Amino acid sequence: MKKLLLILMMLSVTGCYSSGRGVSSSLLAVGSDFDGSKPLVCTVIDVRECVVGEGCKAVAIEEINLPRYLWVNVGKKMIQSKQTGDDARKSQIESVKQVDGKLILQGAEQGREGVRDGFGWTIAIMEDTGQMVLTAAGDLVAVAAFGACTPY
């Protein structure tokens, strides 16, 4: 299970949300530029991990090595852990759709060579507020991360 989370964090190759119906309004990004036309930086605020037979639990972002900030560039179809730099972890965006007021980004990662730790991921960004939900699923494990995005 931890290996899926580690791979998600590497970005090269989140019914478990109990703290309410979304991110607090004080954490919302300002503006309405969340249609993918501008690059975004998304801040991960809350993370849940769900395992078959064990249920879901809150985990610290540091526990699973998830970057606090995700730099999203829909035009370049790229998500990375840093705005610049060769050491940024990167993940290719394979699908971009706008559905019911949400920008939906999707991809999949093979994981590490010789280890069965590949997974699929989705990021849903609410176009009116910038609130974000990132999910990833692999072998009998899922992660849900909640946060907010802002244009940069």
C-alpha positions in Angstrom: 0.0 0.0 0.0 2.8 2.5 0.9 4.4 1.7 -2.4 1.4 3.1 -4.3 1.5 6.2 -2.3 5.3 6.5 -2.8 4.8 6.2 -6.6 2.0 8.8 -6.5 4.3 11.2 -4.8 7.1 10.5 -7.3 4.8 11.7 -10.1 7.1 10.3 -12.6 6.9 7.9 -12.4 -6.5 10.8 -3.3 -16.9 7.5 1.4 -13.6 8.5 3.4 -13.7 12.3 3.7 -15.0 13.0 7.2 -14.1 16.6 7.7 -17.1 18.1 5.9 -18.4 18.6 2.4 -15.3 20.3 1.0 -12.4 22.6 1.7 -13.1 25.5 4.1 -14.2 28.6 2.3 -11.2 30.4 3.9 -8.9 28.1 1.8 -10.6 28.7 -1.5 -8.6 30.1 -4.3 -9.7 33.5 -5.6 -10.9 33.9 -9.1 -12.5 31.7 -11.8 -9.6 30.8 -14.0 -9.9 27.1 -13.5 -10.8 25.9 -17.0 -7.3 24.8 -17.9 -6.4 27.9 -19.9 -3.9 29.1 -17.3 -1.3 27.2 -15.3 -2.3 26.3 -11.7 -0.6 25.6 -8.5 -2.7 23.3 -6.3 -2.1 23.0 -2.5 -2.9 19.6 -0.9 -4.6 20.1 2.4 -6.1 16.8 3.6 -5.3 13.2 2.6 -7.2 9.9 3.2 -5.9 6.4 2.5 -8.3 3.5 2.0 -7.3 -0.2 1.9 -9.6 -3.1 1.3 -10.5 -4.8 4.5 -9.0 -2.0 6.6 -11.2 1.0 5.7 -10.0 4.6 5.4 -7.9 6.8 7.6 -6.4 10.2 7.6 -2.7 10.3 6.8 -0.2 13.1 7.0 1.1 14.3 3.7 4.7 13.6 4.9 3.8 10.0 5.7 3.1 9.2 2.0 5.6 11.6 0.5 3.0 13.6 -1.4 4.1 17.0 -2.5 2.3 19.8 -0.7 2.1 21.8 -4.0 1.2 20.4 -7.5 2.1 22.6 -10.5 -0.5 21.9 -13.1 0.0 23.0 -16.7 -2.9 21.7 -18.9 -1.5 23.3 -22.0 1.7 21.3 -21.7 -0.3 18.3 -20.3 2.1 18.1 -17.3 1.8 18.0 -13.5 5.0 18.4 -11.5 6.1 18.7 -7.9 8.0 22.0 -8.4 7.5 24.9 -10.7 10.9 24.5 -12.2 14.0 22.3 -11.9 15.3 19.0 -13.1 14.6 17.3 -9.8 10.8 18.0 -10.1 8.7 14.8 -10.1 6.5 14.8 -13.2 3.4 13.1 -14.5 1.9 13.3 -17.9 -1.8 14.4 -18.2 -3.4 11.8 -20.6 -7.0 13.1 -20.6 -8.5 16.6 -20.1 -12.3 17.0 -20.0 -14.7 19.6 -18.7 -17.7 18.0 -17.0 -20.5 19.7 -15.1 -18.4 22.7 -14.0 -15.3 20.6 -13.2 -11.9 20.4 -15.0 -11.1 16.7 -15.0 -7.5 15.6 -15.5 -6.5 11.9 -15.7 -3.4 9.8 -16.1 -1.8 6.5 -15.2 1.7 5.5 -14.0 3.6 2.3 -14.5 5.4 2.6 -11.3 8.8 1.1 -10.6 10.4 -1.5 -12.8 9.8 -5.0 -11.6 7.2 -4.0 -8.9 3.4 -4.3 -9.4 2.6 -0.8 -8.2 1.1 1.0 -11.2 -2.0 3.1 -10.6 -4.5 5.4 -12.3 -5.2 9.0 -11.0 -7.7 11.7 -11.5 -7.7 15.4 -10.4 -11.1 17.2 -10.4 -10.9 21.0 -10.1 -14.1 22.9 -9.5 -14.1 25.6 -12.2 -16.0 28.2 -10.0 -13.9 27.9 -6.8 -10.6 26.1 -7.6 -11.3 23.4 -5.0 -9.5 20.2 -5.9 -9.9 16.5 -5.3 -7.1 14.1 -6.4 -7.7 10.4 -6.4 -5.4 7.5 -7.1 -6.2 3.8 -7.3 -4.0 0.7 -7.5 -4.1 -2.8 -6.2 -6.8 -2.8 -3.6 -5.8 0.7 -2.3 -7.0 4.2 -3.0 -5.9 7.6 -1.9 -8.0 10.8 -1.8 -6.4 14.2 -1.4 -8.4 17.4 -1.0 -7.1 20.9 -1.6 -7.4 24.2 -3.6 -5.8 25.6 -6.7 -4.9 29.1 -7.9 -3.6 30.4 -11.2 0.0 31.5 -11.3 
